[in-house]
Amino acid sequence: MVDKKVPINDRVVFVTPLYYTYLKLDKRFTSYGDKAQKIATNGAVGKIDNTEVVVAPTDYFPEGVNYIIIYKTALLSPLKLSEYLQHENPPGLSGWLCEGRIYFDAFVLKNKKDGIFVSVNSSYVADEAVTDE
């Protein structure tokens, strides 16, 4: 991403729990990383090279993906309120109860596509190459 001139600030990396475990086991990171002391004391990662680390459930990722790094302005993720209901004095409550349903999507602009990087497990890529032939 640096070679593509994507700014270092405002990046976030979403990692699978398994990849997060590998990251914490890597002595090069735990001994020399930005948060080496915190990892040694309580296991928190926080940031790597000024990039926020977020551990997300494995089922949030496509199969074979280890992590996704996103430059925050490269991804447009609109939210839309699709349904909104108000209830006056529902049972058990005094006043108004508001319920809503929100849906969202994600888009990558063509001129900002270099702001997203996906790491895919090499054995998964090799398996896919064999099954596609």
SVG drawing of the C-alpha trace seen along z (x, -y; Angstrom):
<svg xmlns="http://www.w3.org/2000/svg" viewBox="-49 -10 61 40">
<polyline fill="none" stroke="black" stroke-width="0.4" points="0.0,0.0 2.9,-2.3 4.2,-1.8 0.7,-2.7 0.9,-6.0 -2.0,-5.1 -1.6,-7.2 -0.5,-5.4 -3.0,-7.2 -6.7,-6.1 -6.0,-2.5 -7.7,0.4 -7.0,4.1 -9.7,6.7 -8.1,10.1 -9.6,13.5 -9.1,14.9 -6.7,17.5 -4.5,14.9 -4.6,12.8 -3.3,15.8 -0.5,16.2 0.3,12.5 0.6,12.8 2.8,15.9 5.3,14.1 8.3,13.1 9.3,10.5 6.1,8.7 5.6,9.3 9.2,8.3 9.6,5.3 6.1,4.1 4.4,0.8 2.5,2.5 5.0,5.1 4.7,4.2 0.9,4.4 1.0,7.8 3.4,9.1 1.3,8.0 -2.4,8.4 -2.5,9.7 -4.0,6.5 -2.8,5.6 -4.3,2.2 -2.2,0.9 0.5,2.1 2.5,-0.5 -0.3,-3.1 -2.9,-0.7 -5.8,0.1 -6.3,3.9 -9.8,5.3 -10.5,9.0 -13.6,10.1 -15.4,13.5 -14.2,15.9 -17.6,16.1 -17.4,12.4 -14.7,13.2 -14.8,15.1 -13.3,18.5 -9.5,18.5 -9.1,14.8 -6.6,14.1 -7.1,10.3 -8.3,7.2 -6.5,3.8 -8.7,0.9 -7.9,-2.8 -11.0,-4.3 -11.9,-6.7 -11.4,-4.0 -14.6,-2.2 -18.0,-3.8 -20.4,-2.1 -23.8,-3.8 -26.4,-3.0 -30.1,-3.3 -33.0,-3.2 -35.5,-1.0 -38.3,-0.8 -39.1,-2.9 -42.0,-2.3 -43.1,-4.3 -45.2,-2.8 -46.8,-5.0 -46.7,-3.5 -46.1,0.1 -46.6,2.7 -43.8,2.4 -42.6,-1.0 -43.7,-4.6 -43.4,-6.9 -42.4,-6.2 -40.6,-3.0 -38.9,-3.4 -37.9,-0.5 -36.0,-0.6 -34.4,1.7 -31.1,0.6 -29.4,2.1 -26.0,1.3 -23.7,2.0 -20.1,1.4 -18.6,-0.1 -15.0,-0.7 -14.4,-3.5 -12.2,-2.6 -9.7,-5.3 -9.3,-4.2 -9.1,-0.5 -5.4,-0.5 -6.6,-1.4 -7.9,2.1 -5.7,5.2 -6.8,8.7 -4.5,11.5 -5.6,15.0 -4.3,18.2 -1.9,19.6 -3.1,23.2 -6.7,22.0 -5.6,20.2 -3.7,23.4 -6.8,25.5 -9.1,23.1 -6.7,23.1 -6.9,26.9 -10.7,27.1 -11.3,24.4 -9.5,26.3"/>
</svg>
